[in-house]
């Protein structure tokens, strides 16, 4: 029986320890007893990009802000649908995540970080959203297990009243805020609505074949 192999560890700034494991041909990033992401389940991460693009495909030069690289499933899906003049700004707070992408998971990364449409920034995504005004056609957030700050308590600001107002300012008038979560959160849905968004909540299978547990993506657009 093939045992799971610990390849490396990393600390989220002001947060928890992440561990990169390999099991046979699969990789997984784990926090404590929680498997945050895996090469076995990535359907909802791709859907975060493709379903967001469907909502902004009218944009002349679509610009997506992707909060959290993870294993790159969202970015690679975005690059498959973005036109040549599109842009994907990827903000990742944990440098080792990128080192893992270019190291043991280089085959999975498949050169996506070197795509000319990609601007990679190693930083916290919150200040970039707070400092923007009408800059993004889509903001895609997959920086935690949902709006609950499991990985990093400071992530809660993104989902707070002030954080949602900042995201609203950062979007173009027809833009979309898309937020990934491991499960539903009715309180957060109401918070989005109170922040002035029209909200569509979609359940998406965790696996690309439509099987596995259901994850949640909120698509929030600015109400007239």
C-alpha positions, 0 to 999 in steps of 0.5 A: 500500500502506497503511503502518503508522503509529506513533501514540504510545509509552509506557514500562512502569514499570521495564520496556520501551517500548510502541508504538501503531501503526495500520494501516488500520483496525486498531491494535496495541501492540508491544514490540520485535519482539513484537506484544503485542495487536491488533484483528485477534486478540482471541478468547483475550482474550475467552475469558479473561473468558467462560470464567472467568465460567462457573466463577463464575456461581454467585456472588451478586455476582460480582467479577472482578479484571482485571490489565491493560486492554490493548485492553479485550477482556477487560473488554468480554467480562466486562461482557457476562456479568456481572450488574447487581450484578457488579463488575469491578476493572481494574488497569492499570500504564501510564497511556498504555494508558488514554489510548489507549483514550479517544483513538485507540481510543475507538470500540473502548473503546465506553464500557466504562470508564464502566460503573458496574460498573467500578472502574479503578485505575492501579497495579501489580496485584501489591500489590492481590492481596497485600493481598486476602483472599477478595475476588475470585471471579475473578482474570484476569491478562493483564499479560504474554506469559505467566509469563515477564516479557517486558514487565516483569521485576517481573511474574514475582512474580505467577507465583512461589510467593509470588505464587500463594499470594497469589492463592490467599488473595485468592480466594473459596473457590470462586474461579478464578485465570485466566492468559493466555499466548501459549504452553504452559509445563509448569513453570508448570502444575506450579508452580500445582499445587504452590501448592495449585491444581487446574489446567485448561489450555485452548488457545484460538484467538487469533481469534474465528472459531476460527482463528489460533495457539493461546493458553493459559489456565490455570484454577486453583481451590483444592483441597479 
